[in-house]
C-alpha cells in the first residue's frame, strides 16, 4: 500500500511546487508594478513641489509692496499723503 501512496504524494507535492512557483511569479509581477507606480508617483510629487515653489515665487512677486504701490499710482492715480495732509483722529471712550 505504500507503493500506491508514494506516487500520489509525489503528484501532490509536484502540484504544490507548481502552485508555489506561480504564486512567486505573480507576487514578483505585482511588486514590479507597484514599484513602477511608486516611481511615477514620486516623480509627480517632485514636479508638484517644483510647481509649488514657482507658485510661491510668483505669488511673492505679485504681492510685493513695490508692485502694489506702482499699480496704485499708475492705475488709480494714488499717492502717499504729504505730512500736512495726515489727520489723526482720537476716539474718546
Phi and psi restraints in degrees (value plus and minus 20) as a CYANA .aco file:
   2 UNK   PHI     -86.8   -46.8
   2 UNK   PSI     -52.1   -12.1
   3 UNK   PHI     -86.7   -46.7
   3 UNK   PSI     -52.9   -12.9
   4 UNK   PHI     -95.5   -55.5
   4 UNK   PSI     -59.2   -19.2
   5 UNK   PHI     -90.1   -50.1
   5 UNK   PSI     -50.6   -10.6
   6 UNK   PHI     -82.7   -42.7
   6 UNK   PSI     -68.2   -28.2
   7 UNK   PHI     -83.9   -43.9
   7 UNK   PSI     -53.2   -13.2
   8 UNK   PHI     -85.8   -45.8
   8 UNK   PSI     -63.5   -23.5
   9 UNK   PHI     -81.5   -41.5
   9 UNK   PSI     -62.8   -22.8
  10 UNK   PHI     -83.3   -43.3
  10 UNK   PSI     -61.1   -21.1
  11 UNK   PHI     -84.6   -44.6
  11 UNK   PSI     -62.1   -22.1
  12 UNK   PHI     -84.2   -44.2
  12 UNK   PSI     -64.6   -24.6
  13 UNK   PHI     -82.7   -42.7
  13 UNK   PSI     -62.1   -22.1
  14 UNK   PHI     -81.6   -41.6
  14 UNK   PSI     -64.4   -24.4
  15 UNK   PHI     -82.3   -42.3
  15 UNK   PSI     -62.8   -22.8
  16 UNK   PHI     -83.1   -43.1
  16 UNK   PSI     -59.2   -19.2
  17 UNK   PHI     -84.5   -44.5
  17 UNK   PSI     -63.0   -23.0
  18 UNK   PHI     -85.5   -45.5
  18 UNK   PSI     -63.9   -23.9
  19 UNK   PHI     -81.7   -41.7
  19 UNK   PSI     -61.9   -21.9
  20 UNK   PHI     -82.9   -42.9
  20 UNK   PSI     -63.0   -23.0
  21 UNK   PHI     -83.2   -43.2
  21 UNK   PSI     -62.0   -22.0
  22 UNK   PHI     -84.6   -44.6
  22 UNK   PSI     -58.5   -18.5
  23 UNK   PHI     -84.2   -44.2
  23 UNK   PSI     -61.2   -21.2
  24 UNK   PHI     -83.1   -43.1
  24 UNK   PSI     -63.0   -23.0
  25 UNK   PHI     -83.7   -43.7
  25 UNK   PSI     -62.5   -22.5
  26 UNK   PHI     -84.1   -44.1
  26 UNK   PSI     -65.8   -25.8
  27 UNK   PHI     -84.6   -44.6
  27 UNK   PSI     -58.3   -18.3
  28 UNK   PHI     -81.6   -41.6
  28 UNK   PSI     -65.4   -25.4
  29 UNK   PHI     -82.0   -42.0
  29 UNK   PSI     -66.6   -26.6
  30 UNK   PHI     -83.0   -43.0
  30 UNK   PSI     -58.7   -18.7
  31 UNK   PHI     -82.9   -42.9
  31 UNK   PSI     -62.9   -22.9
  32 UNK   PHI     -83.6   -43.6
  32 UNK   PSI     -61.7   -21.7
  33 UNK   PHI     -81.3   -41.3
  33 UNK   PSI     -65.8   -25.8
  34 UNK   PHI     -84.8   -44.8
  34 UNK   PSI     -58.9   -18.9
  35 UNK   PHI     -86.2   -46.2
  35 UNK   PSI     -59.7   -19.7
  36 UNK   PHI     -84.2   -44.2
  36 UNK   PSI     -60.3   -20.3
  37 UNK   PHI     -85.4   -45.4
  37 UNK   PSI     -59.4   -19.4
  38 UNK   PHI     -81.1   -41.1
  38 UNK   PSI     -65.4   -25.4
  39 UNK   PHI     -79.5   -39.5
  39 UNK   PSI     -62.6   -22.6
  40 UNK   PHI     -83.6   -43.6
  40 UNK   PSI     -61.9   -21.9
  41 UNK   PHI     -87.8   -47.8
  41 UNK   PSI     -56.1   -16.1
  42 UNK   PHI     -85.7   -45.7
  42 UNK   PSI     -61.2   -21.2
  43 UNK   PHI     -82.9   -42.9
  43 UNK   PSI     -61.1   -21.1
  44 UNK   PHI     -84.4   -44.4
  44 UNK   PSI     -59.7   -19.7
  45 UNK   PHI     -85.3   -45.3
  45 UNK   PSI     -61.4   -21.4
  46 UNK   PHI     -82.3   -42.3
  46 UNK   PSI     -61.1   -21.1
  47 UNK   PHI     -84.5   -44.5
  47 UNK   PSI     -61.0   -21.0
  48 UNK   PHI     -85.2   -45.2
  48 UNK   PSI     -59.3   -19.3
  49 UNK   PHI     -83.4   -43.4
  49 UNK   PSI     -60.8   -20.8
  50 UNK   PHI     -85.3   -45.3
  50 UNK   PSI     -63.8   -23.8
  51 UNK   PHI     -81.9   -41.9
  51 UNK   PSI     -60.3   -20.3
  52 UNK   PHI     -84.5   -44.5
  52 UNK   PSI     -60.2   -20.2
  53 UNK   PHI     -81.2   -41.2
  53 UNK   PSI     -63.7   -23.7
  54 UNK   PHI     -85.0   -45.0
  54 UNK   PSI     -58.2   -18.2
  55 UNK   PHI     -81.4   -41.4
  55 UNK   PSI     -64.6   -24.6
  56 UNK   PHI     -82.3   -42.3
  56 UNK   PSI     -60.5   -20.5
  57 UNK   PHI     -84.0   -44.0
  57 UNK   PSI     -63.3   -23.3
  58 UNK   PHI     -85.4   -45.4
  58 UNK   PSI     -61.8   -21.8
  59 UNK   PHI     -81.9   -41.9
  59 UNK   PSI     -61.1   -21.1
  60 UNK   PHI     -83.7   -43.7
  60 UNK   PSI     -60.7   -20.7
  61 UNK   PHI     -87.3   -47.3
  61 UNK   PSI     -62.6   -22.6
  62 UNK   PHI     -89.3   -49.3
  62 UNK   PSI     -47.6    -7.6
  63 UNK   PHI    -119.9   -79.9
  63 UNK   PSI     -10.5    29.5
  64 UNK   PHI     -86.6   -46.6
  64 UNK   PSI     126.1   166.1
  65 UNK   PHI     -82.4   -42.4
  65 UNK   PSI     -58.1   -18.1
  66 UNK   PHI     -82.4   -42.4
  66 UNK   PSI     -63.1   -23.1
  67 UNK   PHI     -84.6   -44.6
  67 UNK   PSI     -63.5   -23.5
  68 UNK   PHI     -83.5   -43.5
  68 UNK   PSI     -62.3   -22.3
  69 UNK   PHI     -81.5   -41.5
  69 UNK   PSI     -65.8   -25.8
  70 UNK   PHI     -81.5   -41.5
  70 UNK   PSI     -63.9   -23.9
  71 UNK   PHI     -86.8   -46.8
  71 UNK   PSI     -59.1   -19.1
  72 UNK   PHI     -83.1   -43.1
  72 UNK   PSI     -60.1   -20.1
  73 UNK   PHI     -89.8   -49.8
  73 UNK   PSI     -62.7   -22.7
  74 UNK   PHI     -96.5   -56.5
  74 UNK   PSI     -70.1   -30.1
  75 UNK   PHI    -107.8   -67.8
  75 UNK   PSI     -50.9   -10.9
  76 UNK   PHI    -132.0   -92.0
  76 UNK   PSI     -18.6    21.4
  77 UNK   PHI      35.0    75.0
  77 UNK   PSI      21.6    61.6
  78 UNK   PHI    -115.4   -75.4
  78 UNK   PSI     137.8   177.8
  79 UNK   PHI    -171.0  -131.0
  79 UNK   PSI     145.2   185.2
  80 UNK   PHI     -94.9   -54.9
  80 UNK   PSI     121.4   161.4
  81 UNK   PHI     -91.2   -51.2
  81 UNK   PSI     129.7   169.7
  82 UNK   PHI     -95.4   -55.4
  82 UNK   PSI     136.6   176.6
  83 UNK   PHI     -75.5   -35.5
  83 UNK   PSI     -57.1   -17.1
  84 UNK   PHI     -93.8   -53.8
  84 UNK   PSI     -32.2     7.8
  85 UNK   PHI    -110.5   -70.5
  85 UNK   PSI     -26.4    13.6
  86 UNK   PHI    -106.2   -66.2
  86 UNK   PSI     109.8   149.8
  87 UNK   PHI    -141.0  -101.0
  87 UNK   PSI     105.7   145.7
  88 UNK   PHI    -118.7   -78.7
  88 UNK   PSI     105.8   145.8
  89 UNK   PHI    -130.7   -90.7
  89 UNK   PSI     106.8   146.8
  90 UNK   PHI    -124.9   -84.9
  90 UNK   PSI     119.8   159.8
  91 UNK   PHI    -127.4   -87.4
  91 UNK   PSI     108.1   148.1
  92 UNK   PHI    -110.6   -70.6
  92 UNK   PSI     121.5   161.5
